[in-house]
C-alpha cells in the first residue's frame, strides 16, 4: 500500500504548484462543497433507495398491464362500439315506427336527443356519442396510372351503359304556397315528382337552374355570357369553387399536367365577388383572359342559397348542366390541390374499370348511422333537420351497412365526396340530379344522402345497371394534396 502511494506522488516541481493552488483559501471552500455534495450522492446511492425505485417501477408495470388487458380481453357482458350502436339504432327504429304510425311525422329535437342519450347510457356509454380523441394517420397508396395519355380516345366499352333521354324543368309558373320558403333555384318538386324521378326512363325532372314565373327575379347562380360560351365548348372539365372567401386558391400542379390537358381540359374555378376580391389581395388576380394559372376564374352573381355549403353543391353535382357539351368531368374540393393529370385519372378510374361514376370511400366511417352520430356530435348541422332526413330515409328502406354481407351493393355507404370523377352518361346525370335534389330538400351534408340515393335508384331500376366505382380513400390522397380550410374570423357582434 505504501508502494502504491509512493508511485502516484507527483514530481516535486508539479507537487509544489498543485499544493499551492489547492491549499488556497478559495479553493479550500470549493473543495469542501464538492465533498458535501459527494456525501449526499453517496447517501442516495445506498441500496435501500434502489429497492424503492425498483418497487415503484414494478407497480407501474402492473398497472400498465392491467390497463392493456381491459382492451385485449373485455369483461363479459360489456358492449363494444358496434354492439352499442346496434342496440342504439334498434331502439331508435322501434321508436320511429311508433312515431310514423301515430299522428306525429318526426320526433322533436329535444325528444330525439333524449332518446339518443338514454340509449347510449343503456349501452354502457355516458354523455355524447363516442368519438375518437386522436385522428388516425391516413397516407396515400400507389396507383398504377397509364404512362401517358396525350390524346382523347374513348375505349370501346364491353358493357353498354343504360341509354335514355333526360330533360330538365327550366321554369315554374307558380310555386306551391307550402314550399314558398324554399329556394326557387332547385324548383318546388312535389313528393310525387320526387318518387317518379328515380326511374331511369325518358323524363323531365328537377335538376336546379329553375326560373321563377315570368317577371320574377332571378333564382340565382347567374353567369356572364362569355363564361357560358366558354363552358359550353368544354369536352373534359375539372371544376372547383370557393364561395364566401371560405378557402385559399390551390392551383393544379402545372408540371404534372400533360400538354394535352393544358390545351384541351377546362379548369374552372367558380367564385363570388367577395372571394375574388380576397384572392386578388393575396396575389391571385386573374389576368386579362380571366386565368390564374390553369384555373379559369368564373364569377357567380346572385348566389342561390345563403348557406355557402349548399351553394357549393351546384357546381359539385350539376357539372353536366354547367358544361352541357362535356363528356367527362372531375370535381376537386377547394381544400385539395390536383397533382395528377386529369386524363390519367379518367383512364384509370372510369375507362379501365368500365365505370361511369367514381368516388372514394370515407377514410373512417362506413355506415350512415355512424355519419349521423358524427355530424350531431360535431354540430355540423341542425340536429332536428338531421333527424328529419335520417328518419325519412329509414322509413323508406335504408338499413345499416353490413360489411360481412357478400352481396353488398357498395363497399361503403359513406363517401369521401371531395373528389368525384364522372362520365356524363344518362345514369350518371340522373344520379347527380337525384343526389342534388336530396341536398336541396334536406340538409347540405351530402354524405348522409349518398347511399340512400344510390340504393333507391338501384332498387327502382333492377334491370338497368348503374356502374359506380367506389375506390379506396388512400388512392384519392394520391390524386390531390390535402390542405386545411381557411380559418375565418367570426363576424363582429352588434348591439350595446
DOMIKE-393171 format. One line per 10 residues: number of its first residue (from 0); for each residue z, y, x of C-alpha. Coordinates in steps of 0.25 Angstrom, whole numbers, plus 5000, padded with zeros to 4 digits. Example, Ala and Ser with C-alpha at 12.3 -4.5 7.8 and 13.67 -1.06 7.14 Angstrom:
DOMIKE-393171
0) 5031 4982 5049  5029 4996 5055;
end
This chain:
DOMIKE-393171
0) 5000 5000 5000  5003 5009 5011  4990 5006 5018  4983 5010 5005  4990 5023 5004  4986 5026 5019  4972 5022 5016  4970 5032 5005  4976 5044 5012  4967 5056 5014;
10) 4963 5061 5028  4973 5071 5034  4963 5083 5033  4960 5080 5018  4974 5076 5014  4979 5089 5018  4969 5097 5010  4971 5088 4998  4986 5088 4998  4986 5103 4999;
20) 4977 5105 4987  4985 5094 4979  4999 5100 4982  4995 5114 4978  5003 5119 4966  4991 5120 4956  4986 5106 4959  5000 5100 4958  5002 5105 4944  4988 5100 4940;
30) 4991 5086 4947  5003 5085 4938  4995 5088 4926  4986 5076 4930  4997 5067 4932  5003 5071 4918  4990 5068 4911  4989 5055 4918  5002 5050 4913  4998 5054 4899;
40) 4985 5046 4900  4993 5034 4906  5002 5034 4894  4990 5034 4885  4984 5022 4892  4996 5013 4890  4994 5000 4883  5001 5004 4871  4991 5015 4867  4979 5006 4869;
50) 4986 4996 4859  4986 5007 4849  4972 5010 4852  4967 4996 4850  4975 4995 4837  4968 5007 4831  4954 5002 4835  4957 4989 4829  4961 4995 4816  4949 5004 4815;
60) 4940 4992 4817  4947 4984 4806  4946 4996 4796  4931 4997 4800  4928 4983 4798  4935 4983 4784  4927 4995 4780  4914 4988 4784  4918 4975 4777  4919 4982 4764;
70) 4904 4985 4765  4900 4972 4770  4908 4963 4761  4911 4971 4748  4923 4967 4739  4919 4958 4728  4918 4966 4715  4913 4979 4721  4900 4985 4717  4889 4988 4727;
80) 4880 5000 4725  4869 4992 4718  4879 4986 4709  4885 4999 4705  4872 5005 4702  4869 4993 4693  4882 4994 4686  4880 5009 4684  4866 5008 4679  4868 4996 4670;
90) 4879 5004 4663  4871 5016 4662  4859 5008 4656  4868 5004 4645  4873 5018 4643  4858 5023 4642  4854 5012 4632  4866 5017 4623  4862 5031 4624  4847 5029 4621;
100) 4851 5020 4609  4860 5031 4604  4858 5045 4600  4858 5052 4614  4846 5050 4623  4853 5053 4636  4867 5054 4641  4872 5067 4645  4874 5071 4659  4889 5070 4659;
110) 4889 5056 4652  4879 5051 4662  4887 5056 4673  4900 5050 4668  4893 5036 4666  4887 5037 4680  4901 5040 4686  4908 5029 4677  4898 5018 4681  4899 5021 4695;
120) 4914 5021 4694  4914 5007 4687  4904 5002 4698  4914 5006 4709  4910 5020 4713  4917 5033 4710  4911 5046 4709  4896 5049 4712  4885 5038 4712  4885 5032 4726;
130) 4876 5038 4737  4875 5037 4752  4882 5047 4760  4873 5045 4772  4858 5045 4771  4850 5033 4777  4841 5035 4789  4827 5033 4784  4816 5032 4794  4800 5031 4793;
140) 4793 5018 4795  4780 5015 4802  4767 5016 4792  4754 5010 4797  4744 5021 4793  4730 5020 4796  4726 5025 4809  4716 5035 4804  4712 5040 4790  4702 5051 4793;
150) 4694 5049 4781  4696 5047 4766  4691 5033 4761  4698 5027 4750  4698 5012 4751  4693 5002 4741  4706 4998 4734  4708 4984 4730  4715 4988 4717  4709 4997 4707;
160) 4718 5008 4703  4720 5010 4688  4710 5019 4682  4711 5029 4670  4710 5043 4667  4721 5054 4667  4720 5068 4661  4732 5078 4660  4738 5087 4650  4733 5101 4654;
170) 4739 5109 4643  4748 5108 4631  4746 5117 4619  4761 5117 4614  4773 5111 4622  4783 5104 4613  4795 5112 4609  4805 5102 4614  4799 5102 4628  4797 5117 4630;
180) 4808 5117 4641  4799 5108 4650  4789 5114 4659  4775 5115 4654  4769 5111 4667  4771 5096 4664  4768 5097 4650  4776 5093 4638  4774 5078 4638  4780 5071 4626;
190) 4787 5057 4627  4775 5050 4620  4765 5057 4630  4774 5053 4642  4774 5038 4637  4759 5037 4635  4757 5044 4649  4762 5031 4656  4749 5023 4652  4738 5022 4663;
200) 4727 5026 4654  4717 5037 4651  4726 5048 4646  4730 5063 4647  4745 5065 4652  4754 5076 4656  4754 5078 4671  4758 5092 4674  4750 5105 4674  4751 5106 4659;
210) 4747 5120 4654  4754 5126 4642  4748 5131 4629  4737 5142 4630  4742 5155 4635  4755 5149 4640  4759 5152 4655  4756 5142 4666  4765 5130 4667  4765 5131 4682;
220) 4760 5125 4695  4749 5136 4696  4740 5135 4708  4729 5144 4714  4715 5141 4710  4711 5140 4725  4722 5130 4727  4718 5122 4715  4704 5121 4720  4708 5116 4734;
230) 4717 5106 4728  4706 5101 4719  4698 5096 4731  4708 5088 4738  4706 5073 4739  4719 5070 4746  4731 5079 4744  4744 5080 4751  4754 5089 4744  4768 5094 4744;
240) 4775 5106 4738  4787 5116 4741  4792 5124 4729  4804 5134 4729  4804 5134 4744  4811 5121 4744  4805 5116 4757  4799 5118 4770  4784 5116 4773  4781 5103 4780;
250) 4767 5103 4786  4760 5090 4787  4759 5085 4802  4746 5090 4806  4744 5081 4818  4745 5068 4809  4735 5073 4799  4721 5067 4801  4708 5076 4801  4704 5071 4788;
260) 4717 5074 4782  4717 5088 4787  4703 5091 4781  4704 5083 4768  4718 5081 4763  4724 5093 4755  4738 5096 4760  4744 5105 4749  4758 5111 4748  4762 5117 4735;
270) 4772 5129 4736  4776 5140 4727  4777 5155 4731  4791 5154 4735  4789 5143 4745  4776 5149 4750  4784 5162 4754  4795 5153 4760  4785 5145 4768  4777 5157 4773;
280) 4790 5163 4778  4793 5151 4786  4779 5151 4793  4771 5142 4783  4762 5153 4778  4749 5148 4772  4736 5152 4780  4724 5159 4773  4720 5145 4767  4734 5142 4762;
290) 4737 5132 4772  4750 5129 4780  4746 5118 4790  4740 5107 4782  4746 5112 4769  4738 5119 4759  4749 5128 4752  4747 5129 4737  4755 5139 4730  4760 5135 4716;
300) 4763 5146 4706  4772 5145 4694  4780 5132 4697  4781 5124 4684  4796 5120 4686  4808 5127 4690  4812 5115 4697  4805 5115 4711  4807 5100 4712  4800 5097 4699;
310) 4789 5107 4702  4786 5099 4715  4783 5087 4707  4770 5093 4702  4763 5092 4716  4770 5079 4719  4766 5071 4707  4753 5079 4702  4745 5079 4714  4733 5073 4707;
320) 4733 5085 4698  4735 5095 4709  4724 5088 4717  4714 5084 4706  4703 5078 4715  4713 5071 4725  4713 5056 4727  4726 5055 4735  4738 5064 4737  4751 5064 4745;
330) 4763 5071 4741  4773 5075 4752  4786 5081 4749  4789 5095 4755  4800 5088 4763  4790 5080 4771  4780 5082 4782  4768 5074 4781  4765 5067 4794  4755 5057 4791;
340) 4740 5059 4787  4739 5058 4772  4726 5049 4773  4734 5039 4781  4745 5040 4770  4735 5037 4759  4728 5026 4766  4742 5019 4769  4750 5021 4756  4738 5020 4746;
350) 4725 5014 4751  4732 5003 4760  4742 5000 4749  4732 5001 4737  4741 5011 4730  4739 5023 4722  4753 5030 4723  4762 5029 4735  4777 5033 4736  4788 5029 4745;
360) 4801 5022 4740  4814 5030 4741  4821 5028 4754  4835 5025 4748  4834 5022 4733  4826 5012 4725  4831 5013 4710  4830 5025 4701  4845 5022 4697  4849 5026 4712;
370) 4840 5038 4711  4846 5043 4699  4860 5042 4705  4856 5049 4718  4849 5060 4710  4862 5062 4702  4871 5061 4714  4864 5072 4722  4862 5080 4709  4847 5080 4711;
380) 4844 5083 4696  4852 5086 4683  4859 5073 4680  4857 5073 4666  4842 5074 4668  4842 5063 4678  4850 5054 4667  4840 5058 4657  4828 5054 4665  4835 5041 4670;
390) 4839 5036 4657  4826 5039 4651  4819 5030 4662  4829 5019 4660  4827 5019 4645  4812 5017 4648  4814 5005 4656  4817 5010 4670  4826 4999 4677  4833 4999 4690;
400) 4825 4995 4703  4827 4981 4707  4823 4979 4722  4824 4964 4720  4814 4963 4709  4802 4956 4715  4792 4963 4705  4798 4977 4706  4787 4987 4703  4791 4997 4714;
410) 4799 4995 4727  4808 5006 4723  4810 5015 4711  4813 5027 4719  4802 5034 4727  4803 5044 4738  4794 5054 4732  4792 5063 4743  4779 5057 4747  4768 5052 4737;
420) 4754 5046 4740  4745 5044 4729  4731 5041 4725  4726 5049 4713  4723 5037 4704  4725 5037 4689  4738 5029 4690  4744 5037 4701  4740 5050 4694  4747 5045 4681;
430) 4759 5040 4689  4760 5054 4695  4759 5061 4682  4769 5052 4675  4779 5054 4687  4777 5069 4686  4780 5069 4671  4793 5062 4673  4797 5072 4683  4793 5083 4673;
440) 4800 5077 4661  4813 5073 4668  4819 5076 4682  4812 5080 4694  4818 5069 4702  4805 5061 4703  4811 5049 4709  4818 5046 4696  4805 5045 4688  4796 5037 4698;
450) 4800 5023 4695  4800 5025 4680  4787 5032 4680  4780 5021 4688  4787 5009 4681  4783 5015 4667  4769 5017 4672  4768 5003 4677  4774 4998 4664  4765 5005 4655;
460) 4753 5000 4663  4755 4986 4667  4740 4983 4669  4737 4996 4677  4744 4996 4690  4749 5008 4698  4748 5005 4713  4760 5013 4719  4765 5011 4733  4779 5013 4735;
470) 4781 5013 4751  4793 5014 4760  4800 5027 4762  4800 5025 4777  4785 5025 4776  4786 5039 4769  4794 5044 4780  4783 5040 4789  4773 5049 4781  4781 5062 4782;
480) 4793 5068 4789  4805 5072 4780  4811 5085 4781  4823 5091 4773  4821 5101 4762  4823 5115 4763  4837 5119 4760  4836 5131 4750  4847 5141 4748  4853 5142 4734;
490) 4849 5154 4726  4859 5166 4727  4869 5166 4715  4868 5178 4706  4880 5184 4698  4893 5191 4700;
end
